[in-house]
Amino acid sequence: MMYSETEGRQELVRVGRSLFERGLTRGASANISVRLESGFLITPTNSCIGFLEADKLSLLDYRGEWVSGERPSKEFILHRAFYDQRSDAGAVIHLHSPYSTALSCLDVPDEHLFPPLTPYLLIRLGQVKRVPYFAPGDERLAAAVARVAGQTAGVLMANHGPIVAGTDLNSAMYAIEELEESARITLLLNNQPVNLIPESEVEALRIRYGHQPAHGV
């Protein structure tokens, strides 16, 4: 989906306020963007997504060059990694939501980060990937996200937090909410005996909901 500029501004304000008011991120610790026909809109640097002003949002051209509004978040390069690798991406959300961020810090194999405890993360995102730690704004972090963005719409950045892409802002919001809830459940059940969804059922969910590499979608 590509938003009109007016609609994109309205939706960024609406979704940002909703995520903030429900405690999914704090302070100036998140950024949200949408794809437009001629470029992108993203939240400005050091802005709180709960108090966005539509006319101050950062407008970028299709190359990612700043056109108008306040200075864009330095983490647009992470968003661009998804837009470049997923032609179906209409919106990207990055939060510092507490449970997902906590999970990103665990010293466990990546395949153990999200055991198949419920079907809902699999339905929304498929297999979430984790990439190594690099400082916020570091181009190496954007490159790491780009390497896996074609395989999954959800990425955990180690010691940093989650970032997801969706066809529009609603789908990205629902996906990052489910990622946060799945992280919370995983941490609540840590070191407890659990019943996992059988691998055959996991594969069936992936096939049913089309979680395959998104190049050329």
C-alpha positions in Angstrom: 0.0 0.0 0.0 1.1 3.5 -0.8 -0.5 6.3 1.2 -1.3 9.8 0.0 0.7 12.4 1.9 -2.4 13.7 3.7 -3.6 10.2 4.7 -0.1 9.2 5.7 0.3 12.1 8.1 -3.1 11.4 9.7 -2.3 7.7 10.1 1.1 8.3 11.6 -0.4 10.6 14.3 -3.2 8.1 15.0 -1.1 5.0 15.3 1.7 6.8 17.2 -0.7 8.0 19.8 -2.3 4.6 20.2 1.0 2.7 20.7 2.2 5.3 23.2 -1.0 5.5 25.2 -1.0 1.7 25.6 2.5 1.7 27.0 4.3 0.0 24.1 7.1 2.6 24.1 8.3 5.5 26.2 9.7 9.0 25.6 11.4 9.6 22.3 12.2 5.9 21.8 10.4 4.9 18.7 10.0 5.7 15.0 7.3 5.0 12.5 7.2 5.5 8.7 4.9 5.0 5.7 5.6 4.7 2.0 4.1 7.3 -0.3 3.9 7.3 -4.1 6.8 9.8 -4.3 8.7 9.0 -1.1 8.3 8.4 2.6 7.0 10.0 5.8 8.7 9.3 9.1 8.6 10.6 12.6 11.2 13.3 13.3 14.3 12.7 15.4 13.9 12.9 19.2 10.1 13.0 18.8 7.6 11.2 21.1 5.2 9.2 19.0 2.4 9.9 21.4 2.5 13.7 20.6 3.1 13.9 16.9 2.0 16.9 14.8 1.0 16.1 11.3 2.6 19.1 9.7 5.9 18.5 11.4 6.5 15.0 10.2 9.6 14.4 8.1 9.0 14.1 4.3 11.6 12.3 2.3 11.8 11.7 -1.4 12.1 8.2 -2.9 15.9 8.3 -2.5 15.5 9.0 1.2 16.6 12.6 1.0 15.0 15.0 3.4 12.5 17.3 1.7 10.5 19.1 4.4 9.3 19.0 8.0 11.5 18.5 11.0 14.8 16.5 10.8 14.0 12.8 10.2 14.9 10.0 12.6 18.5 8.8 12.1 17.0 5.3 12.0 15.3 5.8 8.7 18.0 3.6 7.3 16.5 0.7 9.2 13.1 1.4 7.7 14.6 1.7 4.2 16.1 -1.8 4.6 12.5 -3.1 4.7 11.2 -1.0 1.9 14.1 -2.0 -0.4 13.7 -5.7 0.4 9.9 -6.0 0.6 7.8 -4.4 -2.2 4.7 -5.3 -0.1 5.9 -3.0 2.8 3.7 0.1 3.2 4.7 0.9 6.7 7.5 0.2 9.3 7.4 0.5 13.1 10.3 0.4 15.4 9.7 0.4 19.2 11.7 -0.1 22.4 8.8 -2.2 23.8 10.0 -3.8 27.1 9.4 -7.5 26.7 10.7 -7.7 23.1 13.8 -5.6 24.0 14.4 -7.8 27.1 14.2 -10.9 24.9 16.7 -9.4 22.4 19.2 -9.2 25.2 19.1 -12.9 26.2 22.2 -15.0 25.6 20.3 -17.9 23.9 20.4 -19.3 20.4 18.3 -17.4 18.0 16.0 -20.3 17.3 15.1 -20.4 21.0 14.0 -16.8 21.1 10.4 -17.4 20.1 9.5 -21.1 20.7 6.1 -22.0 19.0 4.0 -21.5 22.1 0.9 -19.9 20.4 0.0 -19.7 16.7 -0.4 -15.9 16.6 3.1 -14.7 16.0 3.5 -17.3 13.3 0.3 -16.0 11.7 1.3 -12.4 11.8 5.1 -12.6 11.1 6.3 -16.1 10.6 9.8 -16.7 11.9 11.2 -13.6 13.6 15.0 -13.0 13.0 17.6 -11.5 15.4 20.5 -9.4 14.1 23.7 -8.6 16.1 24.1 -5.4 18.1 25.3 -2.2 16.4 24.9 1.3 17.7 21.6 3.1 16.7 22.1 4.8 13.4 25.1 2.6 12.4 24.9 1.7 8.8 26.1 -1.9 9.7 22.8 -2.3 11.6 20.8 -1.3 8.6 22.8 -3.7 6.5 22.2 -6.5 9.0 18.4 -5.8 8.9 18.5 -5.7 5.1 20.1 -9.2 4.9 17.1 -10.7 6.6 14.2 -8.4 5.7 13.4 -10.4 2.6 12.9 -13.5 4.7 10.8 -12.0 7.5 8.7 -8.9 8.2 9.8 -9.0 11.9 13.3 -8.4 13.2 14.8 -8.2 16.8 17.8 -6.0 17.0 20.1 -7.3 19.8 20.1 -5.1 22.9 17.9 -2.6 21.0 14.4 -3.7 20.2 12.0 -4.8 17.5 11.2 -3.5 14.1 8.5 -4.8 11.8 7.0 -4.1 8.4 3.4 -4.3 7.3 1.4 -3.7 4.2 -0.1 -0.7 6.0 0.2 0.9 9.4 -2.6 -1.2 10.9 -1.0 -4.5 9.9 2.4 -3.3 11.2 0.8 -2.2 14.5 -0.9 -5.6 14.9 2.3 -7.4 14.1 4.5 -5.5 16.6 1.8 -5.9 19.3 1.8 -9.6 18.7 5.6 -9.8 18.8 5.6 -7.9 22.1 2.9 -10.3 23.5 4.8 -13.3 22.3 7.9 -12.0 24.0 6.0 -11.5 27.2 4.6 -15.0 27.2 8.1 -16.5 26.4 9.6 -14.7 29.4 6.8 -15.6 31.7 7.3 -19.3 30.8 11.1 -19.2 31.1 12.5 -22.4 32.6 9.0 -23.9 32.9 8.0 -27.2 31.1 5.8 -26.2 28.1 3.8 -27.8 25.3 5.1 -26.6 22.0 3.1 -26.5 18.8 4.2 -29.5 16.7 6.6 -28.7 13.9 4.2 -30.1 11.3 1.6 -27.6 12.5 4.2 -24.8 12.5 5.0 -25.5 8.9 1.3 -25.6 8.0 0.8 -22.2 9.5 3.7 -20.8 7.6 2.3 -22.1 4.3 -1.2 -21.1 5.0 -0.3 -17.5 5.8 2.3 -17.1 3.1 5.3 -16.4 5.2 7.9 -16.9 2.4 10.7 -14.6 1.2 9.0 -11.3 0.0 11.3 -10.4 -2.9 9.2 -9.5 -5.9 5.9 -9.6 -4.1 
